[in-house]
Each structure stands twice: as C-alpha cells, then as structure tokens.
C-alpha cells in the first residue's frame, strides 16, 4: 500500500529525510518511531503530498505522490501532529465542511457524518461548538475528519500527543477499531508504549535515516537473536546458573544477585524443560518468566539520541 | 470493493459553484458573530447620516414661494444631491470593506494550522479562490440590499433613474469583487493576516485617492474609455465593469496558482499593481463622469394613473408562489413542531435585527413626511400612503418567494422550488413587457406614449414593472401618483426580508433533519426550539 524508494527531502543544507526505503502492506499497522526531528513528520507529509520530495520515489496505493496527487489525496487520511480548528463551527458543520471538500454527494453526507461521529464516540457532541471540545475530543474529531471520505490508508502523525492517560487509552482503542476495519495505518509516535501492543511492523528513523524496518518479531530477533528467561531463586543462585549453563537449550547465562537470565533460541516455543531441569537439580525456583523485550528496549538499542 | 470514494460524484455544474465548502463555512461562521450585524448597522448609520445631512442641505425651505413646477424641479434636485453623496460614501465604504472580507482567508488557514487539512483534501485551489470570491459576493449583495432602502430615499424625491442606480451598483459590485480578488491574491503571498490586511488598506486608500481625484479620473476616463471608443454610450456602462471583471479574473487565476504552491511565479507583482490602479482609476473617472453629468429632474406629468387591480393580481400571484414554495419545502409533522425542510441559518436571529428595523424606520420617517408635505404643496400629486398597501403585498410576496425559492433550490436542489422561482422571475419580466404591448395596441396608445416619454426622465418610473402599468391605465383621471412610496417600500422590503426570515429559519433550523440535529438543540447554538 505504501512504498518508498530512496525517498529524500532536503531543506537547504539540512537533510530531513535521507534515502528512505519503506514498504507497508495492506492491513499493516506501521509504527514510525524516532526522536524529535528525526524526519517522521516530513516523511508523512511527503506521503500526504504536502511536501514535495527532493529525491526518490514514493507511492500510496500504487499512486505516485508527485504525479498522481489527486488520486493519493483520495485514498489517504492525514492527521497532523498539531492542528487548529475553525471557530464558530459546530462539530457536524466541521465534518460537513470536509465532506464537502472531498466532494461527497450532499445526500450522503449526513449518514457519513453520523457514522464517523459514532465511530469516534462524539455523537453526543454533534451540535457543540468545536472550540468547546476538550483536547482529547478535538483529537478524535480530527480523526473523524480524516475518516470522512473512507480512506484506505491512514497517515497519523503523533495522534495521541498532548493527551491525558484516559484520552490516550481511548485513542488507542479507536485505532484498534480502525485496524479491525482493515485500514492500513502509518502511525508515528515518540511515545513507544503507545505503539508496542498495536503495531505489527515498525520502522525506526533517526536523523533522516531509516535504521531498521520490518515486522516487530523479526526486529526483535535481529536485535537479540535470542529470547530471555528471567529466573529468580530462593538460594544458591550460582548453583542454579551452573545447572542452566550445562543445558542444551540454553545459549548463555547471566547472573545478577538472586536473578538469573537464561538466553534461549528465539524460535523455542516450549521452555518447560528448563523449569523441569532446574527443579530436578534441586533449585528452589521462586519465579520463572520470559522477559518481554518491548519497543522501548529496541529503540534504545538502535538509536543514539534520546527518546521522550 | 466499492468505497465511498468510488462513488464520489464529480459535479461540473452550477451546483458545483454553490456547493462550495468555503462559501458555506464562511456564511455559517460570519453570520453567527455579532460583529457583522453591528458593522453593517454602523455602515448604514454612516450612510444614513450623510444622506440626512445632504437632504436637509438641499431642502427647498422657501417652497411656499415657488410655483408648482419649480417646486417639483427642486424636489428632483434633492434626490440627485442625495444620490451623488451616497454614491461617494458607499463607494468609499465598499472599497474599504470588500478586501477585508477575503484578505485573511488563506493566511488565517496558515495561522490556525488548518491549511494542511485543506490541502490534503481534494479541494482544488480554484475552488478555494472561487469560494473566497463567492463569500465576498454574498456579503456585498447583503450590504447592497441593506443599503437599498437608504439609497431608495432618492426615489421619494425623484431626479435619479433606476438605470443610474443599477449601473452604479453593478460597477461598485465589480470594483469590490476585483479588489477582493486582489485581497485573495495577497493572502496567498503573505504569511500573516495582519500583513495582508495592512497591505489592502494601503492599496484601497491609494485607489480611492486616485479615483476621488477628479483630474486624474476625468483624464483617465476621457483617455481610456471615451477617447478610445469615440464616446460610444454603451461602453461607458459596459467598459468599466468588463475591465473590472477581467482584473478580478486575473487575480483569481493568479491566487489559485499560488495558493498551494506559493513559489509559483506568474507575473511580476508590480505589473499587477500598475495595471490594477490604472483600471480602477479609469473606472473612477467613469463614475465621476456619471456623478457630475446633469441628471434628469422630475417633470410635471399631469395625471398619472396606476393600475390597482393589476397590483392586486400580481400580489396574489406572488403570495400563491410563496405558499407553493412552502409546500415544496414539505411541511412535516414532527414530534412537537411543524417542520419545514430548510437549513443553514443564513441570517441572524429575529430579535437581533430589531436595531436594524429601528434604523430603517428612523431613516424613512422624516423623508416620507417631507415628501408628503412637498407634494401636497405642489398641488399636482397628493400623497396617500395607504394606497400602496396592495403594492406592499405584491412586494412582500415576491421577496418572500424569491428568498424561499433561492433557499430551496440552492440548499435542497428542489426542482419544484426552482420551477416556481423561474416562473416568478419570468412573470416579473413578462408583466412589463406584456404591459408594453397592451399599451401599444390600446386606443390610448398615443396618450400612453406621451406619458411614457415624460416618465422615462423621472427616476421612479424606470422601476419595472410599475412604469408599464402606469401606461396601460393612463385613461383614468382619478388615481393619484403613489409610485415613490411603493417603489421605496419594495426596496425596503427586499432589504428587510432576509432579516424577517431569520425568525422563520430559526424555527426551521430545529427540524432540519438531513444534516442537522433533530433534538435537542444546544442552548448556545443560537437555535430556538420553540415556535
């Protein structure tokens, strides 16, 4: 659905995006991760036809972002990281305005407006003035506006920035609903917990360069090459570590106080033999769990800058 | 899989022009604010104040020593003076206001971070610019309509022809549109609204200065219009407006090219400025020519006859048209209210228009009193206001029908409404035409023509369809002239109806069901739920 080859953007001396290669398939939720100023917004704007690439190629749904601007606009829904609203407009009028801008037939607009308001849980606010909405509601309204022409691809730039925890959770649920509806979503964020249980593919960008891209599982495998099992014992941690080191499934063991980290093959599905081995060796195990490696961990390992 | 997008309709018709998101949005937003109402009232007070001063300054205080004929000539002079003064004031105000309506539209989008929203939609830059210009056109037409009752003061006294008023308003409209297009163009170049507005103030002042400078205006007029055409009269009327339309188009095209891609370079900015000032100054020259040329005075025309029965007929027809239009709007039985399928509150709520009614009333009281006094003194006409009641009914029916028809056609694409609207307009055009032919073949044709010749030089008789009606019924000696008050009443009603209908639409908005709320209405939205 989205493909870029060597996509670059330079603003004078500054290279905002440098030779970006991304491929996002239909139905994918692509988490675009990077620190502030990494080039996420510029990339999204290039895909949304708002910024013209200096070099390279990009297409959305098979439409070239330079040559087929109108076609691209019809298939994408773009939500910027920072946006304003029009004063003196009601919620439904706001959506009606965009429906009109997308040349949607007047007879179908009311139904569509109701649909998107229903989806974004703003139906009760239909007749309220836009400026009276809370930040979280405005964000959802913006998403409703983005959906008004039923786009196949959503380009969401920091959709949850500035939201309180509750609004953030609501936004996440909304995005999950969109995923279920089969939308292809490119979502950028620098708050990684937002994306970790949501995206199936990610791309990490820093200083305009894509450091890594692909399915989350694959990236984790590439980074660690192994899964980590964290074991806590009541006593004799050294003995337990020695028992694990000799086991055929274990590749490496790290000991830290009463906590042992055993590295096993990434594709190993059943770790119960390890537990059995420990128990049969007389080790008193108090906890045995696989250590979740999250996006934050991946991000910190790959990038050099700071993440917020 | 068919998506909504696949079914998006591509319209290439008049509906496309009116289904403009920017136009709809601006009308919705601006009409809600109090600022517009108050600025309109301020504008009218200025205009009314100047006209009152002019009226008193040119009033024949020694009327009792004049002959009837001299008195009528003096009355005509009041009208001419009023019209001249009001034209100047209206021109200055319109030229200052028009660019302000559009100057900040594009820059405001950038300032509010909404511009990217627009750019990412399929809204073309042309549609945006057209929307800006349509917005200006709507507001200008509203301003002009509200100005008409004040401008129509001249009809009481006569001395100004309808053609002059129409010609002036058309030119002023085009000039305002052209300068407004320049405002849009500037707003595509600048980043901040205040910069655009500042630049437009400077430009307006320069243009006004050039136009008000009689020497440059007259010179440019004679050099460009009269000189080039040998003084062909129709070019005097057509020339400036055609030029202004051209200027408007040039700026609109330039603005649409530059809106999304500000780096597009079409023409040198200075070329635009020089060209524009030249054109505007020549228009100013034409206007000054119009203002300074001798106007026709009211002439004594003997007994002038009016066709009361025809007015009754026309009034009834228009009323029927209005009822038809209401029916076409499908009055429905809702939960609590009778519902009428109209939407989009174009006007203010009724109670907020009371100051305007008061203003109109004040402006009208004194002139009507003075005119009645003068006509009575002349011994030629007697002024009986009640005689204009049938005409009031006709005018009310017409404007109501037109307003509703327009709304139903534009908003609802209602073909019945469109048909009624067209038939009303055809009738409006056919009645005088038919009357003209009847006048030609009637036994009184000779007399009617002689009256017509006398009447063409008077202002009020030029106002279709009334003049022809006078001709037809020329044989009746007992009916006195009441044209001035009727004409004025029509104009006043045209201006008042949008405000009166605000109350109606307030009711209608409640039940607007295809896009608006059914119930309950929010308190702050300005929409009442009670009938």
Interface residues (C-beta under 8 A of the other chain):
Chain A: X45 X48 X49 X50 X70 X73 X74 X75 X76 X78 X80 X82 X83 X84 X85 X86 X87 X88 X89 X90 X92 X93 X96 X97 X98 X100 X101 X102 X103 X104 X105 X106 X107 X108 X109 X110 X112 X113 X126 X127 X128 X129 X145 X149 X150 X151 X152
Chain B: X3 X4 X5 X7 X8 X9 X10 X11 X19 X20 X21 X24 X25 X28 X29 X30 X32 X33 X111 X112 X113 X114 X116 X117 X118 X119 X120 X121 X122 X123 X413 X514 X515 X516 X517 X521 X522 X524 X525
